[in-house]
Amino acid sequence: MDKSLLSANFKKDYVAYSAVGIFFLILAFELFLAVFIPLHLEMQDVWSEEVARQEMINRFDYLHRLFLRFRSKRDSAQNEAGIVINSLTPLADYLRQYQYQLRPEQIKEINETLGSLEGLYNHLMHQGAYSTDLKLKPEKFINRLKKEMAKTD
């Protein structure tokens, strides 16, 4: 059998060099994508977590300021805002100290809590307090006590 039939005779011209060059270019590009895409996705996760953390801190600071500045003519609304402030102040200290140790689930949970506090603030501003002021009428009880005292004398 003739060996010339088993091998291909390539002309060493620009078309052959271009084909080999394109092959290695495609191979290099595939290797680049195989390395770059996972790294890029990992960086995106890190940045999205950091953005969520910063938005949580900004939202928390905004709400804390709102409740600190809250003023109402009704004592009950003012007292309810005071309860929230007393809860937010220790949380502010905690977030300042441990914000970088929070997991994404915890950040989500805190954001949900902040959302409910926004609703509470809006309710206090527009509709007043959740609690009602009870007016005691002590006359009935005093009269009853007087009768009891009169019986024992």
Residue pairs with C-beta under 8 A, 6 or more apart in sequence:
10 16
49 104
49 107
52 104
52 107
52 108
52 111
53 99
53 100
53 102
53 107
55 111
56 95
56 107
56 110
56 111
56 114
57 95
57 99
59 111
59 114
60 88
60 91
60 92
60 95
60 110
60 114
61 92
63 88
63 114
63 117
63 118
63 121
64 85
64 88
64 89
64 92
66 121
67 81
67 84
67 85
67 88
67 117
67 121
68 85
70 77
70 78
70 81
70 121
70 124
70 125
71 78
72 78
72 81
72 124
72 128
72 129
74 128
74 129
74 133
75 133
76 128
76 129
76 131
76 132
76 133
77 124
77 128
77 129
79 129
79 131
80 120
80 124
80 129
80 130
80 131
81 121
81 124
84 117
84 120
84 121
88 117
95 110
102 110
123 130
